[in-house]
Amino acid sequence: MTLDQPTLDQLNPGDLVYAAAAIVNDGGIPDLAADALIAAPGTRGVILKIGHLEEDPERTLYLVRFEGPDLVLGPPTGCWAEELGTERPAA
């Protein structure tokens, strides 16, 4: 991370993030096949909401829509902080 690059806890809805790892459907997105790839590492996304699960209030959950190959935003996807980054990972 560079000095001028924000950390995840400094971001707000509307800010851009990148998938830090492959993000797949865990069954939570009904119109998508189970285990379907939602975002490959480095895929750009936009934060919709930031919150917490009632069962785990200490962990931050980010609701993100990732760009598809056609640059159209995909379905809202819940992501943990370790699945996201503020910089595109090196190829």
C-alpha positions in Angstrom: 0.0 0.0 0.0 1.3 3.5 -0.9 1.2 6.3 1.6 -1.6 8.1 -0.2 -3.7 5.0 -0.6 -6.6 4.7 1.8 -7.2 1.6 3.9 -10.5 -0.3 3.8 -11.6 1.2 7.2 -11.3 4.7 5.6 -13.6 3.9 2.7 -17.3 4.8 2.2 -20.1 3.6 -0.1 -19.3 4.6 -3.6 -15.5 4.0 -3.2 -13.6 1.6 -5.5 -12.0 -1.6 -4.2 -10.4 -4.6 -5.8 -10.9 -8.3 -5.2 -7.8 -9.5 -3.4 -8.7 -13.2 -4.0 -11.1 -15.1 -6.1 -14.6 -14.5 -4.9 -17.1 -17.2 -5.6 -20.8 -17.6 -4.9 -21.4 -19.4 -1.6 -25.0 -20.0 -2.5 -26.1 -16.5 -1.3 -26.8 -15.2 -4.8 -29.8 -17.2 -6.0 -29.6 -16.3 -9.7 -25.9 -17.5 -9.9 -24.7 -21.1 -9.9 -23.2 -22.3 -6.7 -19.4 -21.9 -6.7 -19.7 -19.5 -9.8 -16.8 -17.0 -10.0 -18.0 -13.6 -9.1 -14.7 -11.7 -9.2 -11.2 -12.9 -10.1 -8.3 -11.3 -8.2 -7.8 -7.7 -9.3 -11.4 -7.2 -10.4 -12.6 -3.7 -9.7 -15.8 -3.2 -7.7 -17.7 -0.4 -5.9 -18.8 -0.5 -2.3 -22.6 -0.2 -1.9 -22.8 -0.6 1.9 -20.6 -1.2 4.9 -22.0 -3.0 8.0 -21.7 -5.9 10.4 -23.5 -9.2 10.8 -25.4 -9.5 14.1 -23.7 -12.8 14.8 -20.2 -11.3 14.3 -20.3 -7.5 15.2 -16.5 -7.2 15.4 -16.0 -8.0 11.7 -16.8 -5.5 8.9 -18.9 -6.8 6.0 -18.7 -4.9 2.7 -21.5 -5.1 0.1 -19.7 -4.8 -3.3 -20.7 -5.0 -6.9 -17.9 -6.1 -9.2 -17.4 -5.3 -12.8 -17.9 -8.2 -15.3 -15.9 -8.6 -18.5 -18.4 -6.4 -20.2 -17.8 -3.6 -17.6 -21.4 -4.1 -16.3 -21.7 -4.3 -12.5 -22.6 -7.8 -11.2 -24.9 -8.7 -8.3 -24.3 -7.2 -4.8 -21.9 -9.5 -3.0 -21.0 -9.6 0.7 -17.2 -9.6 1.2 -15.0 -9.6 4.2 -12.1 -7.2 4.5 -9.5 -9.9 3.8 -11.2 -10.5 0.4 -10.7 -6.8 -0.7 -7.9 -4.3 -1.3 -7.7 -0.6 -2.2 -5.1 -1.3 -4.9 -5.2 -3.6 -7.9 -3.0 -6.6 -7.0 0.1 -7.0 -9.1 -0.3 -9.5 -11.9 
